[in-house]
Amino acid sequence: MDADLHSGKLVKWKDDRGFGFIQPDDGGKEVFLHISELKDSVRRPRLNDTIHYYCVINSDGKTRAVNASIQGVRKRSQLPLEKPKFSGRRSSKKSITFLLAKLLVLLCLPLTGAAHFGWVTGNIWPLMLYPVMSVFTYVLYADDKTRAKQKVWRTSEQTLHVCELVGGWPGGYVAQQVLRHKSLKQSYQVEFWLIVAIHQIAWLVWLGFGPALIP
């Protein structure tokens, strides 16, 4: 390889084939240039670009450019370092926070209704069922996912829905998001959100009309 750095203008370039020819500034024959010799450039060469390069003589006596660069175009190695991305741990915390925020929105009406029911009637069972059944339902989801991986007998969807209906839907919702189980099956999701809607509507009706019906 010629130890001298040369320069010239790119007078021919076939972008679809990735090669062209440089006309040296000091005259002489055109020098062959292949795109692979510009791999550190942030863009592809264009006609009339000034190319800096070293020369190598092929076995057939023809000259080709190596270790080339485009004048005025920055190299990839010269680009500023990217800002560090958030770590997976930080992203995970954000995801958990977002999940809890959505869960609190969904639970706002049922918990308010259940607390009001307990205050009016003295019966706190509806309020207790939500945390108890949610934990139980979450465990069922986790067990069912493990069984699915092992390809053994699984918990029926009907059983899961019954647990959700009894008050375990918050645990089911968390399990779907955290365990990625049953979250993509459309038919299951339709039934699940129907159960959530039933709870929302039932407590809305109670808050609006329930206390007036108690003698």
C-alpha positions in Angstrom: 0.0 0.0 0.0 1.2 3.5 -0.9 2.1 5.3 2.3 1.1 8.7 0.9 -2.4 10.1 1.4 -4.1 11.1 -1.9 -7.2 13.1 -2.7 -9.4 13.4 -5.7 -12.9 14.1 -6.9 -15.4 11.3 -7.3 -16.3 11.5 -11.0 -18.2 8.3 -11.4 -20.4 6.5 -8.9 -22.8 3.5 -9.3 -24.7 3.6 -6.0 -26.7 0.5 -6.7 -23.5 -1.5 -7.2 -21.4 0.3 -4.6 -18.4 1.4 -6.6 -17.1 4.3 -8.7 -13.9 6.1 -9.8 -11.9 9.0 -8.4 -10.0 11.5 -10.5 -6.8 12.2 -8.6 -6.1 15.9 -7.9 -2.5 15.5 -9.2 -3.7 14.0 -12.5 -3.2 10.5 -13.8 -5.6 7.6 -14.3 -8.8 7.2 -12.5 -8.7 5.2 -9.2 -11.3 2.5 -8.5 -13.2 3.0 -5.2 -15.5 0.4 -3.5 -18.1 1.3 -0.9 -16.4 -1.1 1.6 -13.5 1.3 1.8 -15.8 4.0 3.2 -17.4 1.8 5.9 -16.6 4.4 8.6 -18.5 7.2 6.8 -21.9 8.3 8.1 -23.2 8.5 4.5 -22.7 7.1 1.1 -20.5 8.9 -1.4 -21.9 11.2 -4.1 -20.6 12.6 -7.3 -18.1 15.4 -7.0 -17.3 14.5 -3.4 -13.7 15.0 -2.5 -12.2 11.6 -1.4 -9.1 11.1 0.6 -7.5 7.7 0.2 -4.5 5.5 0.0 -3.6 3.5 -3.1 -3.1 -0.2 -3.6 -2.0 -1.8 -6.9 -4.0 -4.9 -7.8 -2.4 -8.0 -9.4 -3.8 -6.8 -12.7 -1.9 -3.5 -12.4 -4.9 -1.4 -11.8 -5.0 1.1 -8.9 -7.7 1.1 -6.2 -8.4 3.3 -3.2 -8.3 1.9 0.3 -9.0 3.4 3.8 -10.9 6.2 2.1 -12.9 9.0 3.6 -15.2 11.8 2.3 -14.0 15.3 2.9 -16.3 17.2 5.2 -18.2 14.1 6.3 -17.8 12.9 9.8 -16.8 9.4 10.6 -18.9 7.2 12.8 -16.0 7.0 15.2 -16.1 10.7 15.6 -19.8 10.9 16.5 -20.5 11.8 20.1 -21.3 9.0 22.4 -25.0 8.2 22.9 -26.5 9.2 26.2 -26.8 6.2 28.4 -30.2 4.6 28.2 -32.2 3.9 31.3 -31.3 0.7 33.0 -33.7 -2.1 32.9 -34.2 -1.7 36.6 -35.4 1.9 36.3 -37.6 1.0 33.4 -39.1 -1.8 35.5 -39.9 0.6 38.3 -41.7 2.9 35.9 -43.7 -0.1 34.5 -44.7 -1.2 38.0 -45.7 2.4 38.9 -47.8 2.7 35.8 -49.4 -0.7 36.5 -50.3 0.3 40.1 -51.7 3.6 38.9 -54.0 1.8 36.4 -55.1 -0.7 39.1 -55.9 2.1 41.5 -58.1 3.7 38.9 -60.0 0.4 38.3 -60.3 -0.2 42.0 -61.5 3.3 42.9 -65.2 2.7 42.5 -65.3 -0.9 43.8 -63.3 -0.1 47.0 -65.4 3.0 47.6 -68.6 1.0 47.1 -67.4 -1.9 49.3 -66.3 0.5 52.1 -69.6 2.4 51.9 -71.4 -1.0 52.0 -69.5 -2.0 55.1 -70.2 1.3 56.8 -73.9 1.2 56.1 -74.6 -2.5 56.7 -71.8 -3.4 59.1 -70.8 -6.2 56.6 -67.2 -5.9 55.6 -67.0 -9.2 53.6 -67.1 -7.5 50.2 -64.2 -5.3 51.2 -62.2 -8.3 52.5 -62.9 -10.4 49.4 -61.0 -8.2 47.0 -57.5 -8.6 48.6 -58.1 -12.2 49.6 -59.4 -13.4 46.3 -56.9 -11.3 44.3 -54.0 -13.1 46.0 -55.7 -16.4 45.4 -56.4 -15.6 41.7 -52.8 -14.4 41.1 -51.5 -17.7 42.5 -53.9 -19.6 40.2 -52.6 -17.6 37.2 -49.0 -18.3 38.1 -49.7 -22.0 38.6 -51.6 -22.2 35.3 -48.7 -20.6 33.4 -46.2 -23.1 34.9 -48.5 -26.0 34.0 -48.8 -24.6 30.4 -45.0 -24.6 30.1 -44.8 -28.2 31.4 -47.7 -29.2 29.2 -49.7 -30.9 32.0 -53.3 -30.6 33.2 -54.2 -26.9 33.6 -56.7 -24.8 35.5 -59.8 -24.2 33.4 -60.6 -20.7 32.2 -64.0 -21.1 33.8 -62.4 -21.5 37.2 -60.3 -18.4 36.7 -63.3 -16.4 35.7 -65.3 -17.6 38.7 -62.5 -16.4 41.0 -62.4 -13.1 39.2 -66.1 -12.7 39.5 -66.0 -13.4 43.3 -63.5 -10.5 43.7 -60.2 -11.7 42.4 -60.2 -9.7 39.1 -57.6 -7.2 40.5 -55.2 -10.1 41.1 -56.1 -11.5 37.6 -55.3 -8.1 36.0 -51.9 -7.9 37.8 -51.1 -11.4 36.8 -51.9 -10.8 33.2 -49.6 -7.8 33.1 -46.7 -9.2 35.2 -46.8 -12.8 34.1 -48.0 -12.1 30.5 -50.6 -14.9 30.9 -54.0 -14.8 29.2 -53.3 -11.2 28.2 -53.3 -11.9 24.4 -56.2 -14.3 24.1 -59.1 -12.1 22.9 -62.0 -14.3 23.9 -60.6 -14.5 27.5 -60.0 -10.8 27.6 -63.6 -10.1 26.6 -65.0 -12.2 29.5 -62.4 -10.7 31.9 -63.4 -7.1 31.1 -67.0 -8.0 31.3 -66.5 -9.2 34.8 -64.6 -6.0 35.7 -67.5 -4.0 34.2 -70.0 -6.0 36.3 -68.2 -5.0 39.4 -68.0 -1.4 38.4 -71.7 -1.1 37.5 -72.8 -3.1 40.6 -71.0 -0.7 43.0 -72.2 2.3 41.0 -75.8 1.1 41.5 -75.2 0.5 45.2 -73.8 4.0 45.7 -76.7 5.5 43.8 -79.6 3.5 45.1 -78.5 0.8 47.6 -78.7 2.7 50.9 -82.2 4.0 50.1 -83.5 0.4 49.8 -82.3 -0.6 53.3 -85.1 -0.3 55.9 
